[in-house]
Amino acid sequence: MVEVRQLEYFLAVAERLSVTEAARDLHMAQAALSQAVTKLERRLGVSLFDRSRRRLRLTAAGSALIPEARLIVGRVQELEVVVAGGAARTPLRIGCITSAVSGLLPDVLPGFLATRPEILPLVHEMGQRAQVEALREGAVDVGVCRMLVAEDGVELVRLADEPLACLLPEGHPQAAAAAVDLGALAGESFVCFPREYAPVAHDTITGACVRAGFSPRITQQAVNDQSILGIVAAGLAVAIVPAATTRLRMAGAVARPLTDPAAVTPLSVLVGAAGAPHGRALRDELVRLRG
């Protein structure tokens, strides 16, 4: 029998495409995580990852498992929370990119929930593609990401254009500047999230660099803000990130705005075409406050 914990481990690796990063975030040994994923593959009788290259890639079976695994894991987590204490509440399942978890939800959710005690918010951190699939499957009720155009089965409202900023190692020559001209970073190594995780944001960041006269040399990849900050703080790279990410702080890394006013990234809210009423209610509140 497939265990929920195995699916959680699979999702952690699938979202990061790195056993090392997933093990670090899960606070477990890399060997134990690899064994757990291998055990799941043997139980299902398929290979979930292509390990023939330097970086993991999902197989067709792995890609097909992601939405199903996310749905099962999410339902189990919701069951545990919703019935806790014997008080039934209506779950509001929110799919959200990392930067919006720290930069948007704290501004909106407290006021929204203050008049809705019957709602239990459940935040699922996930990338753009995962949100679309989860909305289509009914695994989440509302999503927040950086898409520009709606897709089949998903309704989209664009909230705003968010300025981009840069993260620099402490002591970097540009760290003392009030604002950074992107062109000054042309020779730097960059850390960025994989394009498949958030293609619009990735292309927006790359496009800003191209306008500044260079193509960014991406030498590191990470899928969450803490990892990006850690790589920058270690002096391994610089990063271009949404301004919301700069709310987070880490010793050894400094944040600076960019001089280019056109260096922005979109922020949108999504609901499924047949979405739950409370998901649409949160969508409307986001539009009212940030649109």
N, C-alpha and C positions, 0 to 999 in steps of 0.2 A: 504494500500500500504506500502511495506517495504521501509524505508528511508535509504539513504546512511549513515547517521550518526549512525543509529542503527547497520549497518554492521561494521562500524568503531569501535564502542564500543564492539561488539561481538569479533572482531579480537584482540582487545587489551586484553580482558580477556582470549581468547583462547590461545594466544601466551604466556601468563604469568601463566595461570591456577591459577589465584589469582585475585579476585575482588579488594582486598586491594591494591596490587601492581599496577594494571591497573588504578585504580582511582587516585593513587598518580602520576603516569606518565602522566595521562590525565589532572591533576589539577582540579579534580571535586570531589564532595562528593561521598563516597562509596554507600550510599543509592540510590542516583540518578542513578548511573551506574547500580546497581542491578535491579532497576525498569526498566531501558531502555532495559536490556537484557531479563528480564521477558516479557516485552511488545512484543519484537521480537519473543520470543518463542510462545506466545499466537497468534500472527499474523500468524506464520507459522504452528501452530498446532502440534509442536513437542518440546521435551525437548532437548536442545543443550548441557546441562551439567548434569553430575551425581553429585548431591550434597550430596549423602548419606555417603560420607567418609570425612575424615579430610581435604583432599585437593581435589579441583575440578578435575573432569575428563571429557573429552569430550565423549559424546555419539556418536553412529554411525552417527546420523544425524548431530551432530556438526562437526565431522571430515569431512563429505561430504560437508558441507557448506563452510569450510575454503577456498579451492581454488576458489570457485565461488564468495564468498564475496571479496576475495582479487582481483580477476579479475575486479569486478564491481567497487570497491573503487579505484583501480588503474586507471581504464579507466576514471573515473570522474575527478580524480586529474590531469591526463594528459590532458584532454580536457580543464580544466581551465587554465593550464599553457601554453599549446601549442598555444591557440588562444589569449592569453593575448597580448594586443597591436596590434592585427591584423597581426602579423608577423608569418607566418607558418614556423615551424621548425620540423625536424625529431626527435622524442623522442628516446632516448637511455635509456632503462629501465634496471637498474642494481640492482640485488638482492645481498645483501652483509651481512655477519655476522658482529656483532658489532665491534669486534676488527679490522677487515679489513677496516671498515669505517674510523676509526681514524688512523690506522697504515699503510694502503696501498693506498687508493684512493688519499690522498693528495700528494703522491709522483708521481702518474701516470696520474691522470685526467687532471691537468692543461696543461701539454705538449701535451697530446692527443687531447684536445679540441682546442688548440691554432690554429691548422691548419684545423679545422672542424667547422667553425662558424654556419653551417646549422644544427648541432646536438644540441639537448637540453637534457642534462643528467637528469635523474630522479632516485634517489637512494632510494631503498626500503630495509630497514633493516629487515632481516628475517633469520631464522635458516636454517639448512641444508635440512631438509625434505621439508620445505616450498619452498625452491629454486627449488628443483627437480620438484615438482608439478607445480610450476609457469612456469618453462621452458617447461614442457610438454604441458601446457595449452596455451603457448604463452603470458603469462602475464608479463614476463621479457625476456630480450634479452641475458643477460649474468649473471652468478652468481659467487660469490667468497665465498668459504667455505672450510671445512677441510675434505672433502671426499677423500677416497683412490681409489675407484673403480667406474668406470662409471656404470650407470644403463640404462635400455631400454629408448630410446628416448633422451638420454643426452650424450654429448661428454665431456670428462674430460682430462685436462692437469694438471699435478702436477707442481706447481711453485717452491716450496722450502720446506724445513723443518725449522720451526721457533722455536727458543729456548723457553723453558718455564721459567717463573720467579715466584717469590712468592711476595705476598702482605702481609704486617704485620702491626699490629697496632703500632703506634709510641710509643716507650718505651718498646716494646717486647724485650726479651733477645737477639734474633737473629737480631734485627734491626741494630745493630752496626757492624755486620759482613760484610766483603766485598762481600762474596758469602755464600749462605746457603746450608748446607747439609740437604737434605730432611729428613733424619733419625732423625734430631733434632726436627722435627715437629710431631713426631709419636703420642704424647699425645694431640695434639691440636684439636679444633673444626674447621671444614672447611666450607666455603661457596662455592658452585659450582652451575652451571646451570643444569637444569634437563637433564637427559640422552636423553630423546626423542627430545630435542631441538637441540642437536649436539652430536650424539652418538660417532663419531670418536674422537672428542676432549675430551669428557668425559672419554672415555676408555683410551686415551693416558695419561691423568692426573692421573687417578687411577692406571694405569700400572706403571708409574714412582714412585708412592708411594709404590706399592707392591715390586718393585725392591729395594727400600730403606728399606724394611723389615716390612712394616705395611700397613694395609688397612685404608684409610682415613675415619674419622668419620665425615660424612657430616650432619651438624645440621641446615644449612641454604641453601636456594636455591634462585637464582636470574637469570634473563635472559638477563641482560644488564650490561655493565661494570660499569656504574655509581652506580647501586644498589650494585654490589659486592664491589666497593670501599667504599661505605657508610657503609656497614655492617662491613667491616674490620676496618674502621676509628672509628666506634663505639665500637670497642674492642670485638665484638661478635664472631669473627672467623678470621682465616687466609685463604688465597686463593692461588691456583696455577693457573696461567693465561699465555696466550701467551705473549711474550715480547712486542708485539705491544700495548697491553693494558696498559703497564706501561708508555706510552706517556701521558696518562691522569694523572692529579694530583688532590689530595684532601687532605686538612689538616687533620692530624691524621692518615694517612696511608703512609707507605713507601714501596718502591719496591726494591727488591734485586735479583740478578741473582742466579741460582742454580749451585752447583759444579758438578752436573752430566751432562757430555756432551751429553749423550744419551737422556736426557729429552727434547724432541722436539715434535712438533705437525705439521702435514702436512698442507700445504696451496695449494688449487687447484682452477682452474678457469673452469667454466662449460658453455657450450652453448647447446641449443637445437639442435637435429639432423637436423632440418630444420630452423635453426636460422637465424635472420636478418643479412645482411652483416655488419652493423655497430657494432653489437654485436661480431661478429667474428673478426672485426678489433681491438676492444678493447682487446679481448682475445689474439690476436697476439702481441699487444703492451705490455700487462702484461708479456707474455712469454719472450719477448725480454728484458725487463727491470729487471725481477725478476726470470726468469727461469734459 
